Amino acid sequence: MKHFQPITKFDSFIIDERPGEQWIKLNKKFGENEEIKVEVTMFDASIPVQKGSDVSAADDVQLHMTMIVNVLKGEGNEVLEFVCSAWPNSVEIRKVYMRGQNGTVDQPYVGPPFKELDDELQNLLYDFLETRGISDELCAFLHQYMKNKDKLEFVRWMEKAKSFIEKK
């Protein structure tokens, strides 16, 4: 079976495909001293599509991916982390944390639920992400990318299973 080379860039992001794994990484530099790191799962949930939506009749569910966005600035040890839902055409911020680069939360208080923040602050955080390339266009790209990755991983899995079964 012929394997296709995965796309290695989107916009200014470099894509780390992670063959054989359930997720991918994207990285980019932003401005003078920011680094943006994004981890995206393969499809991890779905919701039913309401009748009359602009989705084709063949698509009775909307697929969901989890996207974790880390913004690092300069030599500091702090990371601003966004836990997002990547829907086919949109980004939804679920949580925002300040934590250390080692993964620990710097402060015991991790902030209120995102939906409870003032609307203006929510909009500013969405704008912050969009300016850094975390956009509806990125989500649309990721959904197409992951559909392809899902097929490639299935083929990879089938080849490994076949090879195992055929061993003497």
Secondary structure by P-SEA (a helix, b strand, c coil): ccccccccccccccccccccccbbbbbbbcccbbbbbbbbbcccbbbbbcccccccccccbbbbbbbbbbbbccccccccccccccccccccccbbbbbcccccccccccccccccccaaaaaaaaaaaaaacccaaaaaaaaaaaaaaaaaaaaaaaaaaaaaaacc
